Each structure stands twice: as C-alpha cells, then as structure tokens.
Amino acid sequence: MATAAASMASGSGEGKGDIPSVVLLELWGHVADDDDDDDDHRPDATTATSTTSTGLTISPSRTSPSTALVWRIWTPNPSDKFVAPTVVSADADLLLLRVPVDRLARFHHCFSDYFVYKAHPHSEGARLYRLPSRPSDRGFGDDNIAILSCGNDDSSSSSYAVAVLQPWYHVDFRLHLCRSTSDGKPGSSWISHQLTVEEPLMRRTVCPVPDSALRRIFHTTTKVITLGGAKGTVGWVDLWRGILLCDVLEDSPKLRDMPLPLPARVNWPLFLNRCPYYCRDIVVSQSRDTIKYVEMEFTNGWPPSDFEARI
C-alpha cells in the first residue's frame, strides 16, 4: 500500500455528524465470506456496491472508524492477501481501491480494477465507482497513483481526480488523469499528457548522483503527496532526490522539480543504495500549507541503537 494511504481525512472536522476527521487504515481489508453475517459485517450506510470488469460483485463497508474496510467479493481464495483488495490512496472522504480481478495480479497490477469509494454521511450513503479501463498496458505502481478531492466544505461538489505519473525515459513521464463529474461519477476515459521535467539540472546540482550509487535513475517515486488547491497540485516524491510537482487540473500541466537535500554524513553510505524509508520521510500537514521533511541520522552504527532526528 502506498504510504500516503495510511490515513483518510474526512475534511469535515471533529464533531460533524459521526465521521471522524482522521481514520487509520490497515494494510489489507478483510474479505468476508458469503455467509459472514455477524453484526460487525452486516451492510449499513457505509456499504456500497459495484461490479468488477469481470462481472464480480464487490461491496466494501467500514466496520469501525479505526479498522480497514470489509469486502464482500466472490474470489477463489479470499484468504490470499496478495490478490485481496488494497487501499492505495486517500484524500478527504475518498479512498482509491485497487481490486485484483485475476490471480496474475500478484505479479502485475495491470490485472486489477480501480474503484473510488466515497464515505458519505449516513443520510446519503456511501458510493462506489469503478474507474474506466487503464490507459496503459504497463499498469500502475501503487506508489505512482493518487486521488485528489476537488470539493471543499463550502461546496456541494463531489468531484475528484485520479492522477498517475508513469516513468517513461530519463526525465520524460506520462501523466494519466481521470476526472469525475460534479456528482462524483468518473469520466468515461483517461486523459494522458507527455511531460518533461522542467530544469532537471537543478536536481543534478543540488543532489548529484555519487559514484558509489547503485541506483542511477533520475527519479523513482516512493510516495505521493496531495497539496490540492485550485490547480490540484500533486507531488510524486523520490525520498532520496526530490519531489516532482504537477498542477494536474491545468489544461497544460507541467512537471516542476523540488530537489531534496543530500543525506546527513552518517547516512551517506545509504544514499541511492538502500530503501530511503530507513532514515527519511515527508509528510503534508492536514491544512496542506506545510511540507515537512524529516531525516534520522543514526549515530551508533547499523542497525541503530541510538539516533538523532534532523528536521
């Protein structure tokens, strides 16, 4: 699951109805059996139903504010977590779900459907929409896709956009965008843009690739952050090197590069050689007005027994 989908903010704030402002989600949903009718798994106002591209019925519902969704989907092996539905992104009261439709999905995500689940207040009921067929046979990595709510507390609009930044060659990328109507129904197709990073030399100057690096590629997305705003700003984060920012709602979107600083001295051997999550991360405040970069410098060898945090 993409790290950005670890929590879901409703955007309604505490105390409005019974929807909390933040919900923590488990990595995988629980796939309920057809005869699983205990009180925790019975359909309610959080239950929504749709069908996969192969004709199977899927009905997610929320069991409690602190747990994952329960899925009712007819699958050959509901206990196999590698072919279980997964939450890959979240924003406001929206969840983007990847639902495997073939056992081969354990090897490649192109054998999956994507759904948008909207958790409405109980008076309206939840909604579940399947997105149109993906625009590329190459499939999407879970770390390359994000959902962005285009509504706000002062608007009745339920619109959203799903954006994917697909690496193509060096500093060239393809942006795939699926926008919904104002009532939340997905568009009939994806829109694709061929984009080139503006001023890529800035990253090479601020954060050059050392001779010791095993990874030489310009950008590898490790998480996606949503900043929103009128232009729908989304950032695809390479925790080692920088953030590719894009205003995805613009008619002619562009990729802007925001380099990250080089690692702290003790972490230099890890740079572009190990997973960056060992020592680095980026988060966006709930008000979306601050991006905070955090690095932990391990001071007593590896694995660490003591560390200091640099913010």
C-alpha positions as YAML, in Angstrom:
chain: A
units: angstrom
residues:
- id: 1
  name: MET
  ca: [0.00, 0.00, 0.00]
- id: 2
  name: ALA
  ca: [1.23, 3.48, -0.74]
- id: 3
  name: THR
  ca: [2.28, 5.28, 2.40]
- id: 4
  name: ALA
  ca: [0.05, 8.22, 1.52]
- id: 5
  name: ALA
  ca: [-2.98, 5.99, 2.02]
- id: 6
  name: ALA
  ca: [-2.21, 5.21, 5.65]
- id: 7
  name: SER
  ca: [-4.86, 7.68, 6.81]
- id: 8
  name: MET
  ca: [-8.08, 9.15, 5.49]
- id: 9
  name: ALA
  ca: [-9.20, 12.63, 6.49]
- id: 10
  name: SER
  ca: [-12.87, 13.33, 6.06]
- id: 11
  name: GLY
  ca: [-12.41, 17.07, 5.70]
- id: 12
  name: SER
  ca: [-15.48, 17.61, 7.85]
- id: 13
  name: GLY
  ca: [-13.66, 18.15, 11.13]
- id: 14
  name: GLU
  ca: [-14.37, 16.71, 14.54]
- id: 15
  name: GLY
  ca: [-17.92, 16.71, 15.73]
- id: 16
  name: LYS
  ca: [-19.69, 16.97, 12.38]
- id: 17
  name: GLY
  ca: [-22.06, 14.02, 12.29]
- id: 18
  name: ASP
  ca: [-20.35, 10.79, 13.28]
- id: 19
  name: ILE
  ca: [-17.48, 10.96, 10.77]
- id: 20
  name: PRO
  ca: [-14.09, 11.46, 12.45]
- id: 21
  name: SER
  ca: [-11.55, 13.87, 10.96]
- id: 22
  name: VAL
  ca: [-8.89, 11.14, 10.56]
- id: 23
  name: VAL
  ca: [-9.19, 7.37, 10.12]
- id: 24
  name: LEU
  ca: [-6.26, 4.95, 10.34]
- id: 25
  name: LEU
  ca: [-6.43, 2.05, 7.88]
- id: 26
  name: GLU
  ca: [-4.91, -1.41, 7.93]
- id: 27
  name: LEU
  ca: [-2.81, -2.57, 5.00]
- id: 28
  name: TRP
  ca: [-5.39, -5.01, 3.66]
- id: 29
  name: GLY
  ca: [-9.15, -5.21, 4.01]
- id: 30
  name: HIS
  ca: [-10.88, -8.25, 5.45]
- id: 31
  name: VAL
  ca: [-12.62, -10.30, 2.75]
- id: 32
  name: ALA
  ca: [-15.87, -11.51, 4.27]
- id: 33
  name: ASP
  ca: [-17.32, -14.87, 3.38]
- id: 34
  name: ASP
  ca: [-20.72, -15.01, 1.70]
- id: 35
  name: ASP
  ca: [-22.25, -16.38, 4.91]
- id: 36
  name: ASP
  ca: [-20.44, -13.91, 7.17]
- id: 37
  name: ASP
  ca: [-23.47, -12.17, 8.68]
- id: 38
  name: ASP
  ca: [-22.35, -11.21, 12.17]
- id: 39
  name: ASP
  ca: [-23.24, -7.77, 13.47]
- id: 40
  name: ASP
  ca: [-19.84, -6.25, 12.56]
- id: 41
  name: HIS
  ca: [-20.14, -7.26, 8.89]
- id: 42
  name: ARG
  ca: [-23.78, -6.57, 8.07]
- id: 43
  name: PRO
  ca: [-24.43, -3.97, 5.36]
- id: 44
  name: ASP
  ca: [-25.11, -0.46, 6.63]
- id: 45
  name: ALA
  ca: [-24.88, 3.15, 5.44]
- id: 46
  name: THR
  ca: [-21.13, 2.72, 4.82]
- id: 47
  name: THR
  ca: [-21.76, -0.18, 2.42]
- id: 48
  name: ALA
  ca: [-21.53, 0.48, -1.32]
- id: 49
  name: THR
  ca: [-21.81, -2.00, -4.19]
- id: 50
  name: SER
  ca: [-20.39, -2.18, -7.70]
- id: 51
  name: THR
  ca: [-19.06, -4.81, -10.10]
- id: 52
  name: THR
  ca: [-15.61, -5.57, -11.41]
- id: 53
  name: SER
  ca: [-14.72, -5.65, -15.10]
- id: 54
  name: THR
  ca: [-15.10, -9.44, -14.93]
- id: 55
  name: GLY
  ca: [-18.64, -9.24, -13.55]
- id: 56
  name: LEU
  ca: [-17.96, -9.98, -9.88]
- id: 57
  name: THR
  ca: [-19.87, -8.10, -7.21]
- id: 58
  name: ILE
  ca: [-17.86, -6.08, -4.70]
- id: 59
  name: SER
  ca: [-19.36, -4.44, -1.60]
- id: 60
  name: PRO
  ca: [-16.96, -2.63, 0.73]
- id: 61
  name: SER
  ca: [-18.14, -1.28, 4.07]
- id: 62
  name: ARG
  ca: [-16.44, 0.23, 7.10]
- id: 63
  name: THR
  ca: [-16.64, -1.87, 10.24]
- id: 64
  name: SER
  ca: [-15.45, 0.88, 12.60]
- id: 65
  name: PRO
  ca: [-13.58, 4.20, 12.41]
- id: 66
  name: SER
  ca: [-10.28, 2.53, 13.33]
- id: 67
  name: THR
  ca: [-10.23, -0.54, 11.08]
- id: 68
  name: ALA
  ca: [-9.98, -1.35, 7.43]
- id: 69
  name: LEU
  ca: [-12.89, -1.95, 5.11]
- id: 70
  name: VAL
  ca: [-14.68, -5.27, 4.97]
- id: 71
  name: TRP
  ca: [-15.01, -6.56, 1.42]
- id: 72
  name: ARG
  ca: [-17.71, -8.83, 0.08]
- id: 73
  name: ILE
  ca: [-16.30, -10.09, -3.18]
- id: 74
  name: TRP
  ca: [-16.58, -13.52, -4.70]
- id: 75
  name: THR
  ca: [-13.00, -14.71, -5.10]
- id: 76
  name: PRO
  ca: [-11.43, -18.19, -5.41]
- id: 77
  name: ASN
  ca: [-9.28, -17.68, -2.33]
- id: 78
  name: PRO
  ca: [-10.40, -14.82, -0.05]
- id: 79
  name: SER
  ca: [-7.58, -15.53, 2.42]
- id: 80
  name: ASP
  ca: [-4.85, -14.78, -0.16]
- id: 81
  name: LYS
  ca: [-3.78, -11.25, 0.75]
- id: 82
  name: PHE
  ca: [-1.78, -10.87, -2.47]
- id: 83
  name: VAL
  ca: [-5.00, -10.88, -4.50]
- id: 84
  name: ALA
  ca: [-7.09, -9.04, -1.90]
- id: 85
  name: PRO
  ca: [-8.41, -5.50, -2.48]
- id: 86
  name: THR
  ca: [-6.00, -2.80, -1.34]
- id: 87
  name: VAL
  ca: [-6.31, 0.88, -0.42]
- id: 88
  name: VAL
  ca: [-3.67, 2.69, -2.47]
- id: 89
  name: SER
  ca: [-4.54, 6.35, -1.88]
- id: 90
  name: ALA
  ca: [-6.83, 8.54, 0.22]
- id: 91
  name: ASP
  ca: [-7.91, 12.16, 0.32]
- id: 92
  name: ALA
  ca: [-10.74, 13.86, 2.25]
- id: 93
  name: ASP
  ca: [-13.55, 11.26, 2.40]
- id: 94
  name: LEU
  ca: [-12.31, 9.39, -0.68]
- id: 95
  name: LEU
  ca: [-10.48, 6.10, -0.96]
- id: 96
  name: LEU
  ca: [-8.85, 4.77, -4.12]
- id: 97
  name: LEU
  ca: [-9.03, 0.98, -4.17]
- id: 98
  name: ARG
  ca: [-7.12, -1.50, -6.31]
- id: 99
  name: VAL
  ca: [-9.08, -4.72, -6.75]
- id: 100
  name: PRO
  ca: [-7.32, -7.70, -8.43]
- id: 101
  name: VAL
  ca: [-9.50, -9.47, -10.98]
- id: 102
  name: ASP
  ca: [-7.07, -12.25, -11.85]
- id: 103
  name: ARG
  ca: [-4.59, -14.36, -9.89]
- id: 104
  name: LEU
  ca: [-1.84, -12.88, -12.06]
- id: 105
  name: ALA
  ca: [-2.38, -9.62, -10.17]
- id: 106
  name: ARG
  ca: [0.07, -10.93, -7.58]
- id: 107
  name: PHE
  ca: [2.75, -10.46, -10.26]
- id: 108
  name: HIS
  ca: [1.48, -7.35, -12.09]
- id: 109
  name: HIS
  ca: [-1.06, -4.67, -11.20]
- id: 110
  name: CYS
  ca: [-2.38, -4.48, -14.76]
- id: 111
  name: PHE
  ca: [-4.64, -7.38, -13.78]
- id: 112
  name: SER
  ca: [-6.59, -5.11, -11.42]
- id: 113
  name: ASP
  ca: [-9.54, -2.72, -11.46]
- id: 114
  name: TYR
  ca: [-9.57, 0.62, -9.68]
- id: 115
  name: PHE
  ca: [-12.54, 1.87, -7.66]
- id: 116
  name: VAL
  ca: [-13.32, 5.13, -5.89]
- id: 117
  name: TYR
  ca: [-15.11, 4.70, -2.55]
- id: 118
  name: LYS
  ca: [-16.74, 7.82, -1.11]
- id: 119
  name: ALA
  ca: [-17.80, 7.74, 2.53]
- id: 120
  name: HIS
  ca: [-20.86, 9.96, 2.60]
- id: 121
  name: PRO
  ca: [-22.71, 10.88, 5.80]
- id: 122
  name: HIS
  ca: [-25.28, 8.27, 6.76]
- id: 123
  name: SER
  ca: [-28.14, 10.31, 5.30]
- id: 124
  name: GLU
  ca: [-26.69, 9.94, 1.81]
- id: 125
  name: GLY
  ca: [-25.00, 6.57, 1.96]
- id: 126
  name: ALA
  ca: [-21.60, 5.55, 0.62]
- id: 127
  name: ARG
  ca: [-20.77, 5.40, -3.10]
- id: 128
  name: LEU
  ca: [-18.52, 3.07, -5.07]
- id: 129
  name: TYR
  ca: [-17.48, 3.75, -8.68]
- id: 130
  name: ARG
  ca: [-15.26, 1.71, -10.98]
- id: 131
  name: LEU
  ca: [-12.83, 3.79, -13.00]
- id: 132
  name: PRO
  ca: [-12.60, 3.27, -16.78]
- id: 133
  name: SER
  ca: [-10.06, 0.82, -18.13]
- id: 134
  name: ARG
  ca: [-6.49, 1.89, -17.50]
- id: 135
  name: PRO
  ca: [-4.85, 3.83, -20.33]
- id: 136
  name: SER
  ca: [-1.68, 1.73, -20.41]
- id: 137
  name: ASP
  ca: [-0.99, -2.00, -20.55]
- id: 138
  name: ARG
  ca: [2.11, -1.36, -18.43]
- id: 139
  name: GLY
  ca: [-0.06, -0.98, -15.36]
- id: 140
  name: PHE
  ca: [0.46, 1.39, -12.44]
- id: 141
  name: GLY
  ca: [2.60, 1.01, -9.37]
- id: 142
  name: ASP
  ca: [0.77, 1.70, -6.11]
- id: 143
  name: ASP
  ca: [3.31, 4.41, -5.32]
- id: 144
  name: ASN
  ca: [2.62, 6.30, -8.56]
- id: 145
  name: ILE
  ca: [-1.12, 6.92, -8.22]
- id: 146
  name: ALA
  ca: [-3.10, 9.40, -6.14]
- id: 147
  name: ILE
  ca: [-6.68, 10.55, -5.65]
- id: 148
  name: LEU
  ca: [-7.38, 14.24, -5.16]
- id: 149
  name: SER
  ca: [-10.64, 15.68, -3.84]
- id: 150
  name: CYS
  ca: [-11.72, 18.74, -5.84]
- id: 151
  name: GLY
  ca: [-14.53, 19.77, -3.49]
- id: 152
  name: ASN
  ca: [-14.41, 21.63, -0.18]
- id: 153
  name: ASP
  ca: [-16.55, 22.25, 2.88]
- id: 154
  name: ASP
  ca: [-18.22, 25.25, 1.21]
- id: 155
  name: SER
  ca: [-19.11, 23.41, -1.99]
- id: 156
  name: SER
  ca: [-21.68, 20.75, -2.78]
- id: 157
  name: SER
  ca: [-19.38, 19.31, -5.45]
- id: 158
  name: SER
  ca: [-18.27, 15.70, -5.02]
- id: 159
  name: SER
  ca: [-15.76, 15.85, -7.85]
- id: 160
  name: TYR
  ca: [-12.29, 14.36, -7.71]
- id: 161
  name: ALA
  ca: [-9.36, 13.47, -9.93]
- id: 162
  name: VAL
  ca: [-7.18, 10.37, -10.07]
- id: 163
  name: ALA
  ca: [-3.66, 11.09, -11.29]
- id: 164
  name: VAL
  ca: [-0.86, 8.70, -12.26]
- id: 165
  name: LEU
  ca: [2.70, 9.73, -13.12]
- id: 166
  name: GLN
  ca: [4.26, 6.95, -15.15]
- id: 167
  name: PRO
  ca: [8.03, 6.98, -15.77]
- id: 168
  name: TRP
  ca: [8.88, 6.84, -19.44]
- id: 169
  name: TYR
  ca: [12.51, 7.68, -20.21]
- id: 170
  name: HIS
  ca: [15.05, 9.61, -18.13]
- id: 171
  name: VAL
  ca: [13.30, 12.97, -17.42]
- id: 172
  name: ASP
  ca: [10.23, 12.14, -19.54]
- id: 173
  name: PHE
  ca: [6.99, 10.98, -17.91]
- id: 174
  name: ARG
  ca: [3.38, 10.34, -18.83]
- id: 175
  name: LEU
  ca: [0.63, 11.86, -16.72]
- id: 176
  name: HIS
  ca: [-2.64, 9.90, -16.82]
- id: 177
  name: LEU
  ca: [-5.67, 11.72, -15.42]
- id: 178
  name: CYS
  ca: [-9.26, 10.60, -14.81]
- id: 179
  name: ARG
  ca: [-11.61, 13.37, -13.67]
- id: 180
  name: SER
  ca: [-15.09, 12.89, -12.30]
- id: 181
  name: THR
  ca: [-18.27, 14.84, -12.86]
- id: 182
  name: SER
  ca: [-19.53, 17.18, -10.15]
- id: 183
  name: ASP
  ca: [-21.72, 14.42, -8.69]
- id: 184
  name: GLY
  ca: [-18.76, 12.05, -8.26]
- id: 185
  name: LYS
  ca: [-19.22, 9.75, -11.23]
- id: 186
  name: PRO
  ca: [-15.93, 9.02, -13.04]
- id: 187
  name: GLY
  ca: [-15.32, 10.26, -16.54]
- id: 188
  name: SER
  ca: [-15.63, 7.89, -19.47]
- id: 189
  name: SER
  ca: [-11.90, 7.81, -20.24]
- id: 190
  name: TRP
  ca: [-8.44, 8.83, -19.12]
- id: 191
  name: ILE
  ca: [-6.55, 11.86, -20.43]
- id: 192
  name: SER
  ca: [-2.82, 11.42, -21.00]
- id: 193
  name: HIS
  ca: [-0.07, 14.04, -21.26]
- id: 194
  name: GLN
  ca: [3.56, 13.55, -22.25]
- id: 195
  name: LEU
  ca: [5.62, 15.66, -19.81]
- id: 196
  name: THR
  ca: [9.29, 16.54, -19.42]
- id: 197
  name: VAL
  ca: [10.76, 17.75, -16.13]
- id: 198
  name: GLU
  ca: [11.49, 21.46, -16.20]
- id: 199
  name: GLU
  ca: [15.03, 22.44, -15.21]
- id: 200
  name: PRO
  ca: [16.31, 18.92, -14.41]
- id: 201
  name: LEU
  ca: [19.82, 20.34, -13.98]
- id: 202
  name: MET
  ca: [18.72, 21.81, -10.64]
- id: 203
  name: ARG
  ca: [18.45, 18.33, -9.11]
- id: 204
  name: ARG
  ca: [21.79, 17.30, -10.53]
- id: 205
  name: THR
  ca: [23.36, 20.36, -8.92]
- id: 206
  name: VAL
  ca: [21.69, 20.16, -5.50]
- id: 207
  name: CYS
  ca: [21.56, 16.37, -5.20]
- id: 208
  name: PRO
  ca: [24.05, 14.78, -7.63]
- id: 209
  name: VAL
  ca: [24.38, 11.03, -8.01]
- id: 210
  name: PRO
  ca: [27.66, 9.86, -6.41]
- id: 211
  name: ASP
  ca: [29.93, 7.24, -7.93]
- id: 212
  name: SER
  ca: [29.02, 4.87, -5.07]
- id: 213
  name: ALA
  ca: [25.31, 4.84, -6.01]
- id: 214
  name: LEU
  ca: [23.76, 1.61, -7.25]
- id: 215
  name: ARG
  ca: [20.61, 3.43, -8.38]
- id: 216
  name: ARG
  ca: [21.34, 5.82, -11.26]
- id: 217
  name: ILE
  ca: [17.81, 6.64, -12.46]
- id: 218
  name: PHE
  ca: [16.71, 10.28, -12.29]
- id: 219
  name: HIS
  ca: [13.52, 9.72, -10.28]
- id: 220
  name: THR
  ca: [11.92, 6.75, -8.52]
- id: 221
  name: THR
  ca: [8.62, 7.55, -6.82]
- id: 222
  name: THR
  ca: [8.37, 6.20, -3.27]
- id: 223
  name: LYS
  ca: [5.19, 8.04, -2.20]
- id: 224
  name: VAL
  ca: [2.67, 10.60, -3.44]
- id: 225
  name: ILE
  ca: [1.52, 13.71, -1.58]
- id: 226
  name: THR
  ca: [-1.59, 15.75, -2.38]
- id: 227
  name: LEU
  ca: [-1.45, 19.50, -1.84]
- id: 228
  name: GLY
  ca: [-4.70, 20.35, -3.63]
- id: 229
  name: GLY
  ca: [-5.70, 23.94, -4.25]
- id: 230
  name: ALA
  ca: [-7.46, 25.38, -7.29]
- id: 231
  name: LYS
  ca: [-4.87, 23.88, -9.63]
- id: 232
  name: GLY
  ca: [-4.87, 20.45, -8.00]
- id: 233
  name: THR
  ca: [-1.21, 20.20, -7.02]
- id: 234
  name: VAL
  ca: [0.15, 16.68, -6.53]
- id: 235
  name: GLY
  ca: [3.73, 15.73, -5.67]
- id: 236
  name: TRP
  ca: [5.47, 12.49, -6.64]
- id: 237
  name: VAL
  ca: [8.22, 12.02, -4.07]
- id: 238
  name: ASP
  ca: [11.59, 10.37, -4.55]
- id: 239
  name: LEU
  ca: [12.73, 10.38, -0.93]
- id: 240
  name: TRP
  ca: [16.38, 10.27, -1.93]
- id: 241
  name: ARG
  ca: [16.40, 13.04, -4.54]
- id: 242
  name: GLY
  ca: [13.33, 15.27, -4.76]
- id: 243
  name: ILE
  ca: [9.65, 15.93, -5.48]
- id: 244
  name: LEU
  ca: [8.07, 16.26, -8.93]
- id: 245
  name: LEU
  ca: [5.19, 18.73, -8.51]
- id: 246
  name: CYS
  ca: [2.37, 18.96, -11.03]
- id: 247
  name: ASP
  ca: [-0.81, 21.04, -11.18]
- id: 248
  name: VAL
  ca: [-2.88, 18.19, -12.59]
- id: 249
  name: LEU
  ca: [-6.06, 20.23, -13.15]
- id: 250
  name: GLU
  ca: [-4.36, 22.67, -15.52]
- id: 251
  name: ASP
  ca: [-5.10, 22.39, -19.24]
- id: 252
  name: SER
  ca: [-1.36, 22.13, -19.96]
- id: 253
  name: PRO
  ca: [0.21, 20.60, -16.84]
- id: 254
  name: LYS
  ca: [3.96, 20.84, -16.26]
- id: 255
  name: LEU
  ca: [6.44, 18.98, -14.05]
- id: 256
  name: ARG
  ca: [8.40, 21.15, -11.61]
- id: 257
  name: ASP
  ca: [11.30, 19.69, -9.67]
- id: 258
  name: MET
  ca: [11.91, 20.38, -5.98]
- id: 259
  name: PRO
  ca: [15.25, 18.78, -5.02]
- id: 260
  name: LEU
  ca: [15.76, 17.39, -1.53]
- id: 261
  name: PRO
  ca: [18.97, 17.96, 0.44]
- id: 262
  name: LEU
  ca: [21.75, 15.43, 0.42]
- id: 263
  name: PRO
  ca: [21.73, 12.91, 3.29]
- id: 264
  name: ALA
  ca: [23.37, 13.59, 6.62]
- id: 265
  name: ARG
  ca: [27.00, 12.50, 6.88]
- id: 266
  name: VAL
  ca: [26.36, 9.21, 8.70]
- id: 267
  name: ASN
  ca: [23.61, 8.24, 6.21]
- id: 268
  name: TRP
  ca: [25.73, 8.89, 3.14]
- id: 269
  name: PRO
  ca: [26.53, 5.16, 2.53]
- id: 270
  name: LEU
  ca: [22.76, 4.51, 2.29]
- id: 271
  name: PHE
  ca: [22.18, 7.18, -0.34]
- id: 272
  name: LEU
  ca: [20.73, 5.59, -3.51]
- id: 273
  name: ASN
  ca: [21.81, 2.17, -2.19]
- id: 274
  name: ARG
  ca: [19.13, 1.32, 0.38]
- id: 275
  name: CYS
  ca: [15.45, 1.98, 0.93]
- id: 276
  name: PRO
  ca: [15.08, 5.67, 1.91]
- id: 277
  name: TYR
  ca: [12.40, 4.88, 4.48]
- id: 278
  name: TYR
  ca: [15.17, 3.71, 6.82]
- id: 279
  name: CYS
  ca: [16.01, 7.32, 7.55]
- id: 280
  name: ARG
  ca: [13.82, 9.77, 5.56]
- id: 281
  name: ASP
  ca: [10.19, 10.73, 5.12]
- id: 282
  name: ILE
  ca: [7.94, 13.60, 4.02]
- id: 283
  name: VAL
  ca: [4.50, 14.50, 5.31]
- id: 284
  name: VAL
  ca: [1.96, 17.21, 4.49]
- id: 285
  name: SER
  ca: [0.02, 18.99, 7.23]
- id: 286
  name: GLN
  ca: [-3.74, 18.43, 7.36]
- id: 287
  name: SER
  ca: [-4.26, 22.06, 6.33]
- id: 288
  name: ARG
  ca: [-1.94, 21.40, 3.34]
- id: 289
  name: ASP
  ca: [0.08, 24.55, 3.92]
- id: 290
  name: THR
  ca: [3.29, 22.85, 5.06]
- id: 291
  name: ILE
  ca: [5.54, 20.09, 3.75]
- id: 292
  name: LYS
  ca: [7.80, 18.69, 6.46]
- id: 293
  name: TYR
  ca: [10.92, 16.72, 5.59]
- id: 294
  name: VAL
  ca: [12.42, 14.54, 8.31]
- id: 295
  name: GLU
  ca: [15.73, 12.69, 8.39]
- id: 296
  name: MET
  ca: [17.08, 10.47, 11.15]
- id: 297
  name: GLU
  ca: [20.84, 10.25, 11.40]
- id: 298
  name: PHE
  ca: [21.92, 7.01, 13.03]
- id: 299
  name: THR
  ca: [24.90, 7.66, 15.28]
- id: 300
  name: ASN
  ca: [25.84, 4.25, 16.70]
- id: 301
  name: GLY
  ca: [26.25, 2.03, 13.68]
- id: 302
  name: TRP
  ca: [23.79, -0.22, 11.89]
- id: 303
  name: PRO
  ca: [21.32, -1.44, 12.98]
- id: 304
  name: PRO
  ca: [20.79, 1.62, 15.16]
- id: 305
  name: SER
  ca: [20.59, 1.58, 18.91]
- id: 306
  name: ASP
  ca: [20.50, 5.35, 19.18]
- id: 307
  name: PHE
  ca: [19.67, 8.11, 16.73]
- id: 308
  name: GLU
  ca: [19.09, 11.80, 16.44]
- id: 309
  name: ALA
  ca: [16.35, 13.33, 14.32]
- id: 310
  name: ARG
  ca: [17.04, 16.21, 11.99]
- id: 311
  name: ILE
  ca: [14.02, 18.21, 10.84]
...
